[in-house]
Amino acid sequence: MTPRLVSSSANCLDAAGWLILFSALLDLLDGKLARLTRTESAFGLNYDSLSDLVCFGVAPSILALSIIQDRKSTRLNSSHRT
């Protein structure tokens, strides 16, 4: 049996997907707001890059891994019942 990176349920996976999409909307809005108010800074650019890495790199990867592990465990559990 392989160890699980994260423990999840179907409801949590759905919520995680929606939150990743919501982060995309917020990413668009923060950039537009910074340009509109002319408050761009080096810190803001670096912080935005880090946020993008987490929201669009790490979070979707963990979500995909969780879905794969969830489906794998579902198949294993159903094959043991027969």
Buried (B, 14 or more C-beta within 10 A) or exposed (E): EEEEEEEBEEEBBEEBBEEBEEBEEEBEEBBEEBEEEEEEEEEEEEEBEEBEEEBBEEBEEBBEBBBEBBEEEEEEEEEEEE
